[in-house]
Amino acid sequence: MQDWLVNYGLYSLFILSFLASTLLPLGSEWMVVTMLLAGEKAWAVVAVATAGNYLGALSTYWIGLYGGDFLKRRVLRMDDASTQKAERFYHRFGSISLLFSFLPVIGDPLCLVGGVLKISFVRFTLLVASGKLARYAAVAWFTLKGAAL
């Protein structure tokens, strides 16, 4: 495994981080910890994991954005009135929830709902990228502090 991490580590981390932020039930934190303990530069690990995880979340956002009508009508069975009510509520209170898109189980659906409800790309990017960066930075910090004990 050591050879694999040395040769393909950051590429693999990017792919795993990307897939982990789609609706697939995967996690990438274990690889972040493994790479840091193997001596990889913390800034590179955090940057690659954040980029992959953000781009995966962006793909989920785009699915919601471009498949939103199908999702609202066929899957969620929402009529126009309930859609407008949900959009008003989400724009007023809910878009800040995208900051928590790094959380397991609820994070990926938050990105999907952000797309369905057409949250602006800039707002989506700022909130989601900030949350994901904070998560990976915290994982790296705790890993390095724990390894120093």
C-alpha positions in Angstrom: 0.0 0.0 0.0 2.9 2.3 0.7 4.1 2.1 -2.9 0.5 2.8 -4.1 0.3 5.9 -1.9 3.7 7.1 -3.0 2.9 6.7 -6.7 -0.8 7.6 -6.9 -1.6 9.1 -3.5 -2.8 12.6 -4.4 -4.5 11.4 -7.5 -6.3 8.7 -5.6 -7.2 11.1 -2.8 -8.7 13.4 -5.4 -10.8 10.7 -6.9 -11.9 9.3 -3.5 -12.7 12.8 -2.2 -14.7 13.5 -5.4 -16.7 10.3 -5.1 -17.2 10.7 -1.4 -19.1 14.0 -1.9 -21.6 12.5 -4.4 -24.5 10.5 -3.3 -22.2 7.4 -3.0 -21.7 6.2 0.6 -17.9 6.7 0.8 -15.5 8.6 3.1 -12.1 10.1 2.3 -11.0 11.1 5.8 -9.2 7.8 6.3 -7.0 8.5 3.3 -6.2 12.0 4.5 -5.1 10.6 7.8 -3.1 7.8 6.1 -1.3 10.2 3.8 -0.4 12.6 6.6 1.0 9.8 8.7 3.0 8.7 5.7 4.6 12.1 5.6 2.8 13.8 2.8 2.7 17.6 3.0 -0.4 18.7 4.9 -1.2 21.7 2.7 -1.1 19.4 -0.4 -3.4 16.8 1.2 -5.9 19.4 2.4 -5.9 21.2 -0.9 -6.4 18.1 -3.0 -9.0 16.6 -0.8 -10.9 19.9 -0.6 -10.8 20.4 -4.4 -12.0 16.8 -5.1 -14.7 17.0 -2.5 -15.9 20.4 -3.7 -16.0 19.3 -7.3 -18.0 16.1 -6.3 -20.5 18.3 -4.5 -20.7 20.6 -7.5 -21.6 17.6 -9.7 -24.4 16.8 -7.2 -25.5 20.5 -7.3 -25.6 20.3 -11.1 -27.7 17.2 -11.0 -30.2 19.1 -8.8 -29.9 22.2 -11.0 -30.5 20.5 -14.4 -32.6 17.5 -13.2 -34.5 19.6 -10.7 -37.8 19.7 -12.5 -37.8 15.9 -12.9 -36.8 15.5 -9.2 -39.5 17.9 -8.0 -42.3 16.6 -10.1 -41.6 12.8 -10.3 -39.6 11.9 -7.3 -40.7 14.4 -4.6 -44.1 15.0 -6.2 -44.1 18.7 -5.5 -46.6 21.1 -7.1 -45.9 24.7 -8.0 -47.2 26.1 -4.7 -45.1 23.8 -2.6 -42.0 24.4 -4.7 -42.4 28.2 -4.3 -42.9 27.8 -0.6 -39.8 25.6 -0.3 -37.7 28.0 -2.4 -38.7 31.0 -0.2 -37.9 29.2 3.0 -34.6 27.8 1.7 -33.4 31.2 0.3 -34.3 32.9 3.5 -33.0 30.4 6.0 -31.6 27.3 4.4 -28.8 28.2 2.0 -26.4 28.8 4.9 -27.0 25.1 5.6 -24.7 24.4 2.6 -21.8 25.3 5.0 -22.5 22.0 6.6 -22.4 20.0 3.4 -19.3 18.2 4.8 -21.4 16.3 7.3 -22.1 12.6 6.7 -25.5 11.5 5.5 -27.1 15.0 5.2 -24.3 16.8 3.3 -24.8 15.3 -0.1 -28.6 15.9 -0.1 -28.0 19.5 0.9 -26.0 20.0 -2.3 -28.7 18.4 -4.3 -31.4 20.5 -2.8 -29.2 23.6 -3.4 -29.2 22.8 -7.1 -32.9 21.9 -7.2 -33.8 25.2 -5.5 -31.3 27.1 -7.8 -29.0 28.6 -5.1 -26.6 30.9 -6.9 -23.3 29.3 -8.0 -21.2 31.9 -6.1 -23.1 31.4 -2.9 -23.0 27.6 -3.3 -19.2 27.7 -4.0 -18.4 30.0 -1.0 -20.4 28.0 1.5 -19.6 24.5 0.3 -15.9 25.1 -0.3 -15.5 26.8 3.1 -17.2 23.9 4.9 -15.1 21.3 3.1 -11.9 23.2 3.6 -12.6 23.6 7.3 -13.3 19.8 7.7 -10.1 18.7 6.0 -8.0 21.3 7.8 -9.5 20.1 11.1 -8.8 16.4 10.2 -5.2 17.3 9.2 -4.7 19.4 12.4 -6.0 16.7 14.7 -4.0 14.0 12.9 -0.7 15.9 13.1 -1.3 16.9 16.7 -2.2 13.3 17.6 0.9 12.0 15.8 3.1 14.4 17.7 2.0 12.9 21.1 
